[in-house]
């Protein structure tokens, strides 16, 4: 029987009401319509926060999807494996401090799983729109592919 410690979480972070900044949440909505192995869970993590801390205890591997503003062309995907809060990109969107605080807390509690962070470069923070720009929307199938690649590696 599989325990929660063996499960993998795909976690989308972002604010759905801020257009491209909500790419993590939009990606989860897309991914929920795809087939996944039984040991893979998907979760809309919203704008992050300490309520996610318990998830870091429950999973050995977490794949996070989030927006970043790093001066690369919009829609650029990057994959990093942060070990410490300082490993996160310097310019995450509106919830940057929350994610860094979350990771630092998990390190202090000795509950840090293996984290894969998929970032999607956005051009700007938008307000009160559910729509993604074409470049960001085009990244969603590429996020799906990148996640499948991560899952294929043991």
N, C-alpha and C positions, 0 to 999 in steps of 0.2 A: 504494500500500500504506500502511496506517495504522501510524503509529509509536506507541509507548507514550506519548509526549508529547501526542498528540492524544486519548488516552483519558480518560474521566471515571470517577472512583471514588466509589462510595457506600459510606461507612464507618460502621458502627454501633459505638458505644462503650458499654461498660457491663459490669456483672457480672451474668451470668445467674442466679446463685445468690442475688441480693439483691432479688428481686421487681421493683418498679417501676424501680429503679436500672438494671436490665438492658434498658430500653426500646430502646436502640440496637441491641442484639443481637437482641431479639425482632422489631424492625422488619425487620432484614436477613433473618431467617428467613421472614417474611411476603413480603418483596419478592422473594426468590429464586423464588417461585412465580408471579411476574408476568412478562409479556413485556418485554424491554428491547432496545434497539438493540445491535448488536454492539460498539460503542465504549464501552459502559457496563459496568463491573465492579462487583461487590458483594463486600464483605468484612466479616466479623465481626472487629472490632478488639479485642474483649475490653475490658480495662481500660486500653487505650492503652499508652504507653511508647515508648521510643526505637526499638524495632524498626519502628515506623511511619515513622520518619524517612526511610527509603529510598523509601517510597511518595510522600512529598512531592516527591521528585526525579523520580519516574516519571510524574506526572500534572500537567496544567496546571489541572485543576479537580477539587476534591474536595468532596463533599457529606457532611458529618458529621451524625450523629444521636446526641444524648446527653441525659441527664436533667439537670435543674437544680432547685435548691430556692431559689425566688426570691419566695415569698409570694404568687404568683398562684394561682388555683384549679388543683387537680390536673387535668392533661390540657391545660393551656394550651400552645399551640405558638407559638414565636417563630422568626423567621429573621433571623440577623445575618450580616454578612460581615466577620469579624475580619481585620484586617491585622497587628495586633501582639498579643502575648500579653495585653496590658492590655485589649484589645477583647473578650476572652472574658468571659462573665458572672462576677461576683464570687463567686458561690456555686454552683459546680458540685459534683456529688456527690463520691464518695470518691476520684476520680482527678484532681481539679482541678489539682494541681501538675504532674502528669505531662503533661497537655495543654498547659499554659502553657509548661513547659520545652521541650516538643517544638516549639512554634511559635517560641519564641525561638531555638532551635538552627537551625531552618530559615531564619530571617531572617539569622542570622550566616553561614550557609553559602550565602546568596543562592539558596535553592531553595524559596521559598515560592510555592505555587500559589495560584490564586484559590480561597478557601475559603468555602463556605456552611455555616453551622452551624444546624441545626434543633434547638432545645431543646424538651424536654417537661417541664413543671413536675410534680414529684412532691411528695407531702406529707411523706414521711419515708423514711429508709433502713430497709429490712426485712432480716432475716437468714434465710438458709436456706429460701427459697421460690422456686419457679420461676413462681409465679402473678403475673399483673399485676392490679392493682385495675381495676374496671370502667371508670373514667374514663381510665386510661392505655391500656387495651386498645382503647377506642373511638378513641383518637388515631391508631392505626396506619394506618387507611385515609386519614386526613387527612394524615399524613406522606407517604404514597404520592402523594397529589394534589399536595402542595407540591413534591415532587421532580419530578413531571411538569411542573409550572409552571416550575421552574428550568431543566429540560432544554429546554423550548420556547423559552426566550430564548437567543439566540446570543451 
